[in-house]
Amino acid sequence: MAIACSSVLGETATAASFHFVRFDRLVLHQLPRLRQMPHLCDLALCHNDLHSLAQLGALASLPNLTSLQVSGDGNSVALVRVRNPRPPNP
């Protein structure tokens, strides 16, 4: 999938999804285009060979991103359980 970031699309798009695009290629080729989309707040990933939580750090450069959906299909990181530490008892 490629993003055609024309001035109209880049200024109005609020969501993007990537299916069957390796995450490393997505970061290398598409992330600069995603940064040009000032209203982008939703991103969905499916079958991207996303295998570590550290990879998601690359998405930190998207300042308005408020929703990230990672499908378990083809993304083993979606199967990782993250434990929230319990607050200490008073």
Backbone hydrogen bonds, N-H to C=O, Kabsch-Sander energy under -0.5 kcal/mol:
donor,donor_aa,acceptor,acceptor_aa,energy
4,A,2,A,-0.6
5,C,3,I,-1.0
6,S,4,A,-1.4
10,G,6,S,-3.0
11,E,7,S,-1.2
12,T,8,V,-1.3
12,T,9,L,-0.5
13,A,9,L,-2.5
16,A,42,D,-1.7
18,F,44,A,-2.5
20,F,46,C,-1.9
23,F,48,N,-3.1
26,L,22,R,-2.4
27,V,23,F,-2.6
28,L,24,D,-1.8
29,H,25,R,-2.9
30,Q,25,R,-0.6
30,Q,26,L,-2.0
31,L,26,L,-1.7
34,L,30,Q,-2.5
35,R,31,L,-2.1
36,Q,32,P,-0.6
36,Q,33,R,-0.7
37,M,34,L,-1.7
39,H,10,G,-0.6
40,L,37,M,-1.6
41,C,14,T,-2.6
42,D,14,T,-2.1
43,L,67,S,-2.2
44,A,16,A,-2.1
45,L,69,Q,-3.1
46,C,18,F,-2.2
47,H,73,D,-2.5
49,D,74,G,-1.8
50,L,74,G,-0.5
51,H,49,D,-0.7
55,Q,52,S,-0.9
56,L,52,S,-0.6
56,L,53,L,-0.9
57,G,54,A,-1.4
58,A,55,Q,-1.6
59,L,56,L,-1.7
60,A,57,G,-1.6
61,S,58,A,-0.9
62,L,59,L,-1.9
65,L,62,L,-1.5
66,T,41,C,-2.2
67,S,41,C,-2.3
69,Q,43,L,-2.7
70,V,68,L,-0.5
71,S,45,L,-2.9
71,S,69,Q,-0.6
74,G,72,G,-0.7
75,N,72,G,-1.0
77,V,50,L,-2.3
78,A,75,N,-1.6
79,L,76,S,-1.5
80,V,77,V,-1.5
82,V,80,V,-0.5
83,R,81,R,-0.6
